[in-house]
Amino acid sequence: MNNKRLDAIVILIVIYIMGCSGNYGKFTPQAGNESKETQRELIDNWSDYDIRLINRSGKLTVVIFDPKNDGRKILVGSEWSTVKNQEMWTEIVKANTTSDGDFKLPGYSGGTSKVYEIWGPDSQLYGLLIYEAYRVSLGSVKQVDENTVSLTWSPPPVRGGR
């Protein structure tokens, strides 16, 4: 009798998860060489994107690249800054690029930072993201309407009394 009850609960949980996951997309990391090429393209072609970023404790931790002319939009919270001009972008790149031309966010200990693709639940690419995993936890990509997703994020939990 208990096994049947447990089976029924498991089935209900699976159905619930499947039903709730319909409005969510995902973050997909690019492979090493592809990520490096994409970083260089993003740095050089910055004006093709709406660029938003998060600074935590004075350090750049998240950069989102939302293509301007693709008909899709990425929504973020009010704590995000926007790159407004080439001077601002040049400053950001200079402070966060290695001598090899790779993007590296402050405090990232795994070499250069990795590019993540932002996919909507409709299997469309909405944009790109570079983030510092030790300072930020990515949340979710949620569909708002047929051409818009919203992103959530949070600072990671404090560990070891820091």
OpenMM code with the backbone's topology and positions (N, CA, C; nanometers):
from openmm import Vec3, app, unit

residues = "MET ASN ASN LYS ARG LEU ASP ALA ILE VAL ILE LEU ILE VAL ILE TYR ILE MET GLY CYS SER GLY ASN TYR GLY LYS PHE THR PRO GLN ALA GLY ASN GLU SER LYS GLU THR GLN ARG GLU LEU ILE ASP ASN TRP SER ASP TYR ASP ILE ARG LEU ILE ASN ARG SER GLY LYS LEU THR VAL VAL ILE PHE ASP PRO LYS ASN ASP GLY ARG LYS ILE LEU VAL GLY SER GLU TRP SER THR VAL LYS ASN GLN GLU MET TRP THR GLU ILE VAL LYS ALA ASN THR THR SER ASP GLY ASP PHE LYS LEU PRO GLY TYR SER GLY GLY THR SER LYS VAL TYR GLU ILE TRP GLY PRO ASP SER GLN LEU TYR GLY LEU LEU ILE TYR GLU ALA TYR ARG VAL SER LEU GLY SER VAL LYS GLN VAL ASP GLU ASN THR VAL SER LEU THR TRP SER PRO PRO PRO VAL ARG GLY GLY ARG".split()
positions = [
    Vec3(0.0826, -0.1190, 0.0000),
    Vec3(0.0000, 0.0000, 0.0000),
    Vec3(0.0873, 0.1259, 0.0000),
    Vec3(0.1933, 0.1275, 0.0779),
    Vec3(0.2817, 0.2431, 0.0842),
    Vec3(0.3544, 0.2661, -0.0479),
    Vec3(0.3912, 0.1583, -0.1182),
    Vec3(0.4592, 0.1732, -0.2471),
    Vec3(0.3689, 0.2404, -0.3495),
    Vec3(0.2402, 0.2062, -0.3505),
    Vec3(0.1467, 0.2690, -0.4438),
    Vec3(0.1304, 0.4175, -0.4123),
    Vec3(0.1246, 0.4488, -0.2850),
    Vec3(0.1109, 0.5885, -0.2444),
    Vec3(0.2367, 0.6673, -0.2865),
    Vec3(0.3530, 0.6097, -0.2633),
    Vec3(0.4785, 0.6745, -0.3015),
    Vec3(0.4857, 0.6923, -0.4528),
    Vec3(0.4461, 0.5900, -0.5287),
    Vec3(0.4445, 0.6005, -0.6750),
    Vec3(0.3530, 0.7137, -0.7214),
    Vec3(0.2364, 0.7254, -0.6605),
    Vec3(0.1414, 0.8305, -0.6970),
    Vec3(0.1989, 0.9683, -0.6670),
    Vec3(0.2658, 0.9826, -0.5545),
    Vec3(0.3260, 1.1111, -0.5184),
    Vec3(0.4364, 1.1473, -0.6166),
    Vec3(0.5213, 1.0506, -0.6517),
    Vec3(0.6290, 1.0753, -0.7481),
    Vec3(0.5708, 1.1183, -0.8826),
    Vec3(0.4676, 1.0534, -0.9289),
    Vec3(0.4038, 1.0887, -1.0562),
    Vec3(0.3476, 1.2303, -1.0504),
    Vec3(0.2834, 1.2661, -0.9404),
    Vec3(0.2293, 1.4010, -0.9259),
    Vec3(0.3406, 1.5067, -0.9249),
    Vec3(0.4512, 1.4766, -0.8598),
    Vec3(0.5638, 1.5701, -0.8561),
    Vec3(0.6201, 1.5901, -0.9964),
    Vec3(0.6376, 1.4817, -1.0708),
    Vec3(0.6895, 1.4918, -1.2077),
    Vec3(0.5953, 1.5744, -1.2948),
    Vec3(0.4662, 1.5506, -1.2860),
    Vec3(0.3681, 1.6265, -1.3644),
    Vec3(0.3728, 1.7736, -1.3250),
    Vec3(0.3838, 1.8025, -1.1960),
    Vec3(0.3920, 1.9408, -1.1483),
    Vec3(0.5160, 2.0105, -1.2040),
    Vec3(0.6301, 1.9436, -1.1978),
    Vec3(0.7552, 2.0021, -1.2475),
    Vec3(0.7463, 2.0271, -1.3975),
    Vec3(0.6920, 1.9326, -1.4712),
    Vec3(0.6784, 1.9499, -1.6159),
    Vec3(0.5857, 2.0667, -1.6479),
    Vec3(0.4783, 2.0811, -1.5742),
    Vec3(0.3847, 2.1903, -1.5964),
    Vec3(0.4451, 2.3257, -1.5649),
    Vec3(0.5247, 2.3320, -1.4605),
    Vec3(0.5850, 2.4589, -1.4194),
    Vec3(0.7035, 2.4978, -1.5064),
    Vec3(0.7671, 2.4025, -1.5691),
    Vec3(0.8880, 2.4337, -1.6454),
    Vec3(0.8588, 2.4907, -1.7830),
    Vec3(0.7347, 2.4996, -1.8239),
    Vec3(0.6991, 2.5448, -1.9572),
    Vec3(0.7361, 2.6882, -1.9883),
    Vec3(0.7473, 2.7753, -1.8878),
    Vec3(0.7756, 2.9161, -1.9112),
    Vec3(0.9210, 2.9534, -1.8845),
    Vec3(1.0083, 2.8567, -1.8682),
    Vec3(1.1456, 2.8864, -1.8321),
    Vec3(1.2441, 2.8436, -1.9399),
    Vec3(1.3441, 2.9278, -1.9600),
    Vec3(1.4529, 2.8979, -2.0520),
    Vec3(1.5728, 2.8497, -1.9737),
    Vec3(1.6920, 2.8691, -2.0326),
    Vec3(1.8120, 2.8193, -1.9647),
    Vec3(1.9342, 2.8994, -2.0058),
    Vec3(2.0385, 2.8862, -1.9247),
    Vec3(2.1702, 2.9420, -1.9534),
    Vec3(2.2570, 2.8261, -2.0002),
    Vec3(2.3189, 2.8397, -2.1179),
    Vec3(2.4023, 2.7333, -2.1715),
    Vec3(2.5441, 2.7858, -2.1922),
    Vec3(2.6435, 2.7239, -2.1270),
    Vec3(2.7809, 2.7722, -2.1439),
    Vec3(2.8358, 2.7372, -2.2818),
    Vec3(2.9141, 2.8275, -2.3376),
    Vec3(2.9825, 2.7991, -2.4627),
    Vec3(3.1127, 2.7256, -2.4320),
    Vec3(3.1585, 2.6445, -2.5260),
    Vec3(3.2862, 2.5739, -2.5124),
    Vec3(3.4002, 2.6754, -2.5155),
    Vec3(3.5170, 2.6370, -2.4656),
    Vec3(3.6328, 2.7250, -2.4510),
    Vec3(3.6659, 2.8115, -2.5710),
    Vec3(3.6939, 2.7513, -2.6870),
    Vec3(3.7327, 2.8287, -2.8051),
    Vec3(3.6178, 2.9146, -2.8575),
    Vec3(3.4972, 2.8594, -2.8554),
    Vec3(3.3808, 2.9355, -2.9000),
    Vec3(3.3589, 3.0558, -2.8086),
    Vec3(3.3760, 3.0347, -2.6782),
    Vec3(3.3595, 3.1417, -2.5810),
    Vec3(3.4610, 3.2533, -2.6051),
    Vec3(3.5856, 3.2166, -2.6323),
    Vec3(3.6900, 3.3178, -2.6592),
    Vec3(3.6567, 3.3986, -2.7851),
    Vec3(3.6127, 3.3307, -2.8908),
    Vec3(3.5756, 3.4004, -3.0144),
    Vec3(3.4578, 3.4941, -2.9907),
    Vec3(3.3587, 3.4450, -2.9165),
    Vec3(3.2407, 3.5271, -2.8874),
    Vec3(3.2796, 3.6493, -2.8055),
    Vec3(3.3680, 3.6315, -2.7079),
    Vec3(3.4123, 3.7453, -2.6268),
    Vec3(3.4736, 3.8542, -2.7135),
    Vec3(3.5594, 3.8145, -2.8043),
    Vec3(3.6240, 3.9131, -2.8920),
    Vec3(3.5222, 3.9828, -2.9810),
    Vec3(3.4260, 3.9062, -3.0312),
    Vec3(3.3204, 3.9649, -3.1142),
    Vec3(3.2364, 4.0632, -3.0328),
    Vec3(3.2048, 4.0276, -2.9087),
    Vec3(3.1261, 4.1166, -2.8233),
    Vec3(3.2022, 4.2446, -2.7915),
    Vec3(3.3306, 4.2313, -2.7643),
    Vec3(3.4130, 4.3492, -2.7341),
    Vec3(3.4186, 4.4423, -2.8553),
    Vec3(3.4405, 4.3857, -2.9735),
    Vec3(3.4542, 4.4668, -3.0954),
    Vec3(3.3217, 4.5230, -3.1460),
    Vec3(3.2142, 4.4470, -3.1300),
    Vec3(3.0838, 4.4866, -3.1858),
    Vec3(2.9843, 4.5258, -3.0769),
    Vec3(3.0326, 4.5877, -2.9724),
    Vec3(2.9511, 4.6232, -2.8573),
    Vec3(2.8291, 4.7074, -2.8951),
    Vec3(2.8397, 4.7905, -2.9973),
    Vec3(2.7296, 4.8805, -3.0330),
    Vec3(2.6100, 4.8067, -3.0939),
    Vec3(2.6254, 4.6785, -3.1263),
    Vec3(2.5142, 4.5988, -3.1785),
    Vec3(2.4260, 4.5446, -3.0665),
    Vec3(2.4634, 4.5742, -2.9414),
    Vec3(2.3944, 4.5173, -2.8254),
    Vec3(2.3523, 4.6250, -2.7262),
    Vec3(2.2426, 4.5981, -2.6566),
    Vec3(2.2119, 4.6717, -2.5346),
    Vec3(2.2891, 4.5967, -2.4267),
    Vec3(2.3809, 4.6651, -2.3607),
    Vec3(2.4671, 4.5998, -2.2623),
    Vec3(2.4288, 4.6486, -2.1234),
    Vec3(2.4003, 4.5520, -2.0360),
    Vec3(2.3682, 4.5838, -1.8976),
    Vec3(2.4649, 4.5103, -1.8073),
    Vec3(2.4919, 4.5698, -1.6922),
    Vec3(2.5886, 4.5077, -1.6022),
    Vec3(2.5551, 4.5318, -1.4567),
    Vec3(2.6135, 4.4454, -1.3749),
    Vec3(2.5997, 4.4534, -1.2286),
    Vec3(2.7383, 4.4721, -1.1699),
    Vec3(2.7493, 4.5667, -1.0801),
    Vec3(2.8704, 4.5849, -1.0011),
    Vec3(2.8355, 4.5512, -0.8568),
    Vec3(2.9116, 4.4605, -0.7971),
    Vec3(2.8925, 4.4275, -0.6549),
    Vec3(3.0223, 4.4590, -0.5843),
    Vec3(3.0114, 4.5350, -0.4796),
    Vec3(3.1288, 4.5748, -0.4011),
    Vec3(3.2353, 4.6388, -0.4913),
    Vec3(3.1905, 4.7169, -0.5888),
    Vec3(3.2836, 4.7865, -0.6769),
    Vec3(3.3478, 4.6989, -0.7830),
    Vec3(3.3014, 4.5748, -0.7981),
    Vec3(3.3595, 4.4846, -0.8982),
    Vec3(3.2508, 4.4403, -0.9957),
    Vec3(3.2876, 4.4400, -1.1225),
    Vec3(3.1966, 4.3952, -1.2273),
    Vec3(3.1729, 4.2459, -1.2107),
    Vec3(3.0457, 4.2038, -1.2013),
    Vec3(3.0171, 4.0618, -1.1794),
    Vec3(2.9296, 3.9984, -1.2871),
    Vec3(2.8484, 4.0771, -1.3560),
    Vec3(2.7609, 4.0237, -1.4609),
    Vec3(2.7539, 4.1240, -1.5755),
    Vec3(2.7647, 4.0733, -1.6997),
    Vec3(2.7463, 4.1561, -1.8186),
    Vec3(2.6504, 4.0810, -1.9108),
    Vec3(2.5428, 4.1479, -1.9515),
    Vec3(2.4450, 4.0888, -2.0431),
    Vec3(2.4497, 4.1633, -2.1748),
    Vec3(2.4508, 4.0880, -2.2841),
    Vec3(2.4503, 4.1426, -2.4190),
    Vec3(2.3182, 4.1040, -2.4844),
    Vec3(2.2319, 4.2015, -2.5046),
    Vec3(2.1006, 4.1814, -2.5646),
    Vec3(2.1049, 4.2406, -2.7053),
    Vec3(2.1050, 4.1556, -2.8112),
    Vec3(2.1126, 4.2090, -2.9482),
    Vec3(2.0029, 4.3126, -2.9738),
    Vec3(2.0406, 4.4252, -3.0324),
    Vec3(1.9468, 4.5360, -3.0520),
    Vec3(1.8400, 4.5080, -3.1569),
    Vec3(1.8746, 4.4417, -3.2651),
    Vec3(1.7831, 4.4322, -3.3789),
    Vec3(1.7277, 4.2929, -3.4033),
    Vec3(1.7079, 4.2150, -3.2969),
    Vec3(1.6561, 4.0795, -3.3170),
    Vec3(1.5079, 4.0670, -3.2843),
    Vec3(1.4439, 4.1755, -3.2400),
    Vec3(1.3018, 4.1707, -3.2084),
    Vec3(1.2720, 4.1071, -3.0738),
    Vec3(1.3758, 4.0684, -2.9983),
    Vec3(1.3559, 4.0080, -2.8670),
    Vec3(1.4169, 4.0985, -2.7607),
    Vec3(1.3695, 4.0843, -2.6386),
    Vec3(1.4153, 4.1704, -2.5299),
    Vec3(1.4432, 4.0881, -2.4051),
    Vec3(1.5452, 4.1317, -2.3306),
    Vec3(1.5784, 4.0717, -2.2020),
    Vec3(1.5519, 4.1768, -2.0945),
    Vec3(1.4663, 4.1433, -1.9985),
    Vec3(1.4374, 4.2335, -1.8876),
    Vec3(1.5225, 4.1947, -1.7672),
    Vec3(1.5718, 4.2953, -1.6968),
    Vec3(1.6494, 4.2749, -1.5744),
    Vec3(1.5986, 4.3735, -1.4699),
    Vec3(1.6434, 4.3589, -1.3468),
    Vec3(1.5989, 4.4455, -1.2386),
    Vec3(1.6568, 4.5856, -1.2459),
    Vec3(1.6131, 4.6694, -1.1548),
    Vec3(1.6526, 4.8102, -1.1538),
    Vec3(1.7962, 4.8327, -1.1071),
    Vec3(1.8592, 4.7324, -1.0458),
    Vec3(1.9964, 4.7481, -0.9964),
    Vec3(2.1019, 4.7369, -1.1070),
    Vec3(2.0594, 4.7123, -1.2298),
    Vec3(2.1510, 4.6992, -1.3425),
    Vec3(2.1859, 4.8353, -1.3999),
    Vec3(2.3103, 4.8509, -1.4428),
    Vec3(2.3554, 4.9719, -1.5136),
    Vec3(2.3536, 4.9419, -1.6632),
    Vec3(2.3496, 5.0470, -1.7439),
    Vec3(2.3500, 5.0330, -1.8894),
    Vec3(2.4737, 5.1010, -1.9463),
    Vec3(2.5374, 5.0343, -2.0429),
    Vec3(2.6495, 5.0957, -2.1128),
    Vec3(2.5896, 5.1978, -2.2093),
    Vec3(2.6276, 5.3239, -2.1890),
    Vec3(2.5646, 5.4317, -2.2645),
    Vec3(2.6457, 5.4810, -2.3834),
    Vec3(2.7793, 5.4618, -2.3798),
    Vec3(2.8602, 5.5158, -2.4883),
    Vec3(2.9923, 5.4389, -2.4995),
    Vec3(3.0661, 5.4704, -2.6041),
    Vec3(3.1917, 5.3999, -2.6309),
    Vec3(3.2952, 5.4256, -2.5217),
    Vec3(3.2973, 5.5450, -2.4667),
    Vec3(3.3933, 5.5760, -2.3604),
    Vec3(3.3718, 5.4844, -2.2391),
    Vec3(3.2465, 5.4670, -2.2003),
    Vec3(3.2150, 5.3791, -2.0870),
    Vec3(3.2545, 5.2349, -2.1190),
    Vec3(3.2224, 5.1883, -2.2406),
    Vec3(3.2551, 5.0510, -2.2795),
    Vec3(3.4067, 5.0293, -2.2837),
    Vec3(3.4788, 5.1272, -2.3374),
    Vec3(3.6250, 5.1175, -2.3447),
    Vec3(3.6846, 5.1034, -2.2049),
    Vec3(3.6320, 5.1792, -2.1100),
    Vec3(3.6782, 5.1708, -1.9710),
    Vec3(3.6531, 5.0313, -1.9122),
    Vec3(3.5358, 4.9777, -1.9369),
    Vec3(3.4993, 4.8449, -1.8860),
    Vec3(3.5907, 4.7386, -1.9464),
    Vec3(3.6103, 4.7446, -2.0769),
    Vec3(3.6940, 4.6462, -2.1456),
    Vec3(3.8380, 4.6553, -2.0954),
    Vec3(3.8900, 4.7762, -2.0845),
    Vec3(4.0279, 4.7950, -2.0390),
    Vec3(4.0481, 4.7362, -1.8990),
    Vec3(3.9518, 4.7545, -1.8114),
    Vec3(3.9637, 4.7067, -1.6734),
    Vec3(3.9389, 4.5565, -1.6597),
    Vec3(3.8772, 4.4932, -1.7611),
    Vec3(3.8356, 4.3533, -1.7472),
    Vec3(3.8821, 4.2627, -1.8598),
    Vec3(3.9913, 4.2989, -1.9273),
    Vec3(4.0417, 4.2192, -2.0375),
    Vec3(4.1876, 4.1816, -2.0111),
    Vec3(4.2208, 4.0569, -2.0398),
    Vec3(4.3586, 4.0104, -2.0225),
    Vec3(4.4453, 4.0622, -2.1370),
    Vec3(4.5748, 4.0429, -2.1263),
    Vec3(4.6663, 4.0860, -2.2333),
    Vec3(4.6425, 4.0077, -2.3626),
    Vec3(4.5785, 3.8895, -2.3524),
    Vec3(4.5447, 3.8091, -2.4706),
    Vec3(4.4143, 3.8533, -2.5357),
    Vec3(4.3468, 3.9530, -2.4759),
    Vec3(4.2207, 4.0004, -2.5320),
    Vec3(4.0992, 3.9249, -2.4830),
    Vec3(4.1144, 3.8423, -2.3790),
    Vec3(4.0023, 3.7678, -2.3238),
    Vec3(3.9386, 3.8446, -2.2086),
    Vec3(3.8080, 3.8340, -2.1981),
    Vec3(3.7359, 3.8992, -2.0903),
    Vec3(3.7607, 3.8222, -1.9607),
    Vec3(3.7915, 3.8920, -1.8550),
    Vec3(3.8109, 3.8286, -1.7248),
    Vec3(3.7540, 3.9204, -1.6181),
    Vec3(3.6479, 3.8752, -1.5529),
    Vec3(3.5869, 3.9557, -1.4484),
    Vec3(3.6698, 3.9466, -1.3213),
    Vec3(3.6691, 4.0520, -1.2401),
    Vec3(3.7500, 4.0534, -1.1181),
    Vec3(3.7164, 3.9365, -1.0262),
    Vec3(3.8177, 3.8759, -0.9704),
    Vec3(3.7971, 3.7690, -0.8737),
    Vec3(3.7717, 3.6338, -0.9355),
    Vec3(3.7603, 3.6273, -1.0663),
    Vec3(3.7348, 3.4989, -1.1312),
    Vec3(3.8649, 3.4209, -1.1357),
    Vec3(3.8671, 3.3067, -1.0702),
    Vec3(3.9926, 3.2331, -1.0586),
    Vec3(4.0081, 3.1227, -1.1627),
    Vec3(3.9095, 3.1027, -1.2475),
    Vec3(3.9149, 2.9932, -1.3436),
    Vec3(3.9679, 3.0335, -1.4794),
    Vec3(4.0634, 3.1229, -1.4858),
    Vec3(4.1134, 3.1690, -1.6157),
    Vec3(4.0257, 3.2810, -1.6652),
    Vec3(3.9943, 3.2803, -1.7943),
    Vec3(3.9076, 3.3853, -1.8476),
    Vec3(3.7622, 3.3498, -1.8180),
    Vec3(3.6787, 3.4514, -1.8179),
    Vec3(3.5368, 3.4308, -1.7915),
    Vec3(3.4721, 3.3600, -1.9100),
    Vec3(3.3672, 3.2873, -1.8835),
    Vec3(3.2997, 3.2083, -1.9856),
    Vec3(3.1729, 3.2794, -2.0327),
    Vec3(3.1415, 3.2650, -2.1601),
    Vec3(3.0195, 3.3201, -2.2173),
    Vec3(2.9085, 3.2160, -2.2052),
    Vec3(2.7924, 3.2622, -2.1623),
    Vec3(2.6737, 3.1773, -2.1537),
    Vec3(2.5695, 3.2318, -2.2504),
    Vec3(2.5009, 3.1417, -2.3180),
    Vec3(2.3909, 3.1802, -2.4061),
    Vec3(2.2633, 3.1822, -2.3230),
    Vec3(2.1768, 3.2783, -2.3503),
    Vec3(2.0486, 3.2900, -2.2812),
    Vec3(1.9404, 3.2418, -2.3773),
    Vec3(1.8867, 3.1237, -2.3484),
    Vec3(1.7844, 3.0623, -2.4333),
    Vec3(1.6484, 3.0741, -2.3664),
    Vec3(1.5489, 3.1143, -2.4442),
    Vec3(1.4125, 3.1194, -2.3938),
    Vec3(1.3485, 2.9818, -2.4028),
    Vec3(1.2336, 2.9642, -2.3389),
    Vec3(1.1632, 2.8357, -2.3460),
    Vec3(1.1135, 2.8051, -2.4864),
    Vec3(1.1131, 2.9072, -2.5730),
    Vec3(1.0718, 2.8906, -2.7118),
    Vec3(1.1891, 2.8482, -2.8000),
    Vec3(1.3015, 2.8089, -2.7380),
    Vec3(1.4235, 2.7640, -2.8071),
    Vec3(1.4845, 2.8717, -2.8971),
    Vec3(1.4652, 2.9980, -2.8602),
    Vec3(1.5282, 3.1076, -2.9325),
    Vec3(1.6378, 3.1677, -2.8457),
    Vec3(1.7467, 3.2075, -2.9105),
    Vec3(1.8567, 3.2718, -2.8410),
    Vec3(1.8202, 3.4183, -2.8164),
    Vec3(1.8177, 3.4593, -2.6897),
    Vec3(1.7810, 3.5967, -2.6536),
    Vec3(1.9023, 3.6867, -2.6355),
    Vec3(2.0149, 3.6297, -2.5976),
    Vec3(2.1325, 3.7116, -2.5766),
    Vec3(2.2451, 3.6304, -2.5164),
    Vec3(2.3455, 3.7028, -2.4682),
    Vec3(2.4651, 3.6395, -2.4126),
    Vec3(2.4953, 3.7016, -2.2767),
    Vec3(2.5698, 3.6268, -2.1967),
    Vec3(2.5964, 3.6670, -2.0597),
    Vec3(2.7365, 3.6243, -2.0202),
    Vec3(2.8057, 3.7108, -1.9508),
    Vec3(2.9332, 3.6757, -1.8892),
    Vec3(2.9151, 3.7076, -1.7416),
    Vec3(2.9473, 3.6134, -1.6547),
    Vec3(2.9299, 3.6419, -1.5124),
    Vec3(3.0380, 3.5768, -1.4291),
    Vec3(3.0511, 3.6286, -1.3074),
    Vec3(3.1514, 3.5832, -1.2127),
    Vec3(3.0817, 3.4926, -1.1116),
    Vec3(3.0985, 3.3628, -1.1283),
    Vec3(3.0228, 3.2645, -1.0516),
    Vec3(3.0439, 3.2727, -0.9011),
    Vec3(3.1560, 3.3274, -0.8566),
    Vec3(3.1810, 3.3350, -0.7137),
    Vec3(3.1085, 3.4506, -0.6481),
    Vec3(3.0611, 3.5452, -0.7263),
    Vec3(2.9931, 3.6618, -0.6706),
    Vec3(2.8437, 3.6644, -0.7016),
    Vec3(2.7986, 3.5816, -0.7936),
    Vec3(2.6596, 3.5851, -0.8369),
    Vec3(2.6089, 3.4439, -0.8604),
    Vec3(2.4836, 3.4196, -0.8246),
    Vec3(2.4166, 3.2945, -0.8587),
    Vec3(2.3080, 3.3280, -0.9604),
    Vec3(2.3168, 3.2663, -1.0770),
    Vec3(2.2138, 3.2887, -1.1773),
    Vec3(2.0859, 3.2211, -1.1313),
    Vec3(1.9757, 3.2852, -1.1570),
    Vec3(1.8466, 3.2306, -1.1177),
    Vec3(1.7795, 3.1619, -1.2345),
    Vec3(1.6946, 3.2366, -1.3050),
    Vec3(1.6176, 3.1738, -1.4116),
    Vec3(1.5965, 3.2681, -1.5292),
    Vec3(1.5555, 3.2079, -1.6395),
    Vec3(1.5134, 3.2790, -1.7600),
    Vec3(1.3644, 3.2495, -1.7721),
    Vec3(1.2811, 3.3502, -1.7526),
    Vec3(1.1359, 3.3287, -1.7538),
    Vec3(1.0723, 3.4046, -1.8699),
    Vec3(0.9849, 3.3382, -1.9415),
    Vec3(0.9134, 3.3994, -2.0537),
    Vec3(0.8124, 3.4995, -1.9996),
    Vec3(0.8153, 3.6228, -2.0521),
    Vec3(0.7210, 3.7269, -2.0140),
    Vec3(0.6115, 3.7372, -2.1198),
    Vec3(0.6523, 3.7445, -2.2452),
    Vec3(0.5604, 3.7383, -2.3584),
    Vec3(0.6343, 3.6722, -2.4737),
    Vec3(0.5780, 3.6704, -2.5919),
    Vec3(0.6380, 3.5920, -2.7001),
    Vec3(0.7753, 3.6412, -2.7449),
    Vec3(0.8121, 3.7659, -2.7119),
    Vec3(0.9430, 3.8186, -2.7518),
    Vec3(1.0262, 3.8706, -2.6358),
    Vec3(0.9887, 3.8368, -2.5136),
    Vec3(1.0564, 3.8925, -2.3967),
    Vec3(1.0779, 3.7860, -2.2899),
    Vec3(1.1998, 3.7865, -2.2323),
    Vec3(1.2285, 3.7039, -2.1150),
    Vec3(1.2789, 3.7963, -2.0045),
    Vec3(1.2641, 3.7508, -1.8807),
    Vec3(1.3222, 3.8239, -1.7685),
    Vec3(1.4215, 3.7317, -1.6995),
    Vec3(1.5291, 3.7926, -1.6480),
    Vec3(1.6336, 3.7170, -1.5800),
    Vec3(1.6295, 3.7470, -1.4314),
    Vec3(1.6568, 3.6449, -1.3531),
    Vec3(1.6733, 3.6656, -1.2096),
    Vec3(1.8131, 3.6227, -1.1706),
    Vec3(1.8640, 3.6787, -1.0656),
    Vec3(1.9968, 3.6460, -1.0144),
    Vec3(1.9985, 3.6823, -0.8669),
    Vec3(2.0982, 3.6353, -0.7978),
    Vec3(2.1164, 3.6738, -0.6580),
    Vec3(2.2618, 3.6589, -0.6204),
    Vec3(2.3052, 3.7371, -0.5215),
    Vec3(2.4415, 3.7157, -0.4731),
    Vec3(2.4481, 3.5774, -0.4091),
    Vec3(2.5589, 3.5075, -0.4177),
    Vec3(2.5668, 3.3765, -0.3558),
    Vec3(2.5647, 3.3889, -0.2042),
    Vec3(2.5291, 3.2814, -0.1349),
    Vec3(2.5282, 3.2873, 0.0111),
    Vec3(2.6690, 3.3127, 0.0643),
    Vec3(2.6744, 3.3830, 0.1756),
    Vec3(2.8034, 3.4099, 0.2397),
    Vec3(2.8555, 3.2803, 0.3010),
    Vec3(2.9800, 3.2487, 0.2693),
    Vec3(3.0388, 3.1254, 0.3203),
    Vec3(3.1581, 3.1591, 0.4076),
    Vec3(3.1775, 3.0819, 0.5104),
    Vec3(3.2971, 3.0955, 0.5936),
    Vec3(3.3090, 3.2297, 0.6623),
    Vec3(3.1956, 3.2944, 0.6901),
    Vec3(3.1979, 3.4188, 0.7645),
    Vec3(3.2481, 3.5398, 0.6880),
    Vec3(3.2577, 3.5301, 0.5556),
    Vec3(3.3035, 3.6451, 0.4764),
    Vec3(3.1914, 3.7392, 0.4467),
] * unit.nanometer
topology = app.Topology()
chain = topology.addChain("A")
for resn in residues:
    res = topology.addResidue(resn, chain)
    for name in ("N", "CA", "C"):
        topology.addAtom(name, app.Element.getBySymbol(name[0]), res)
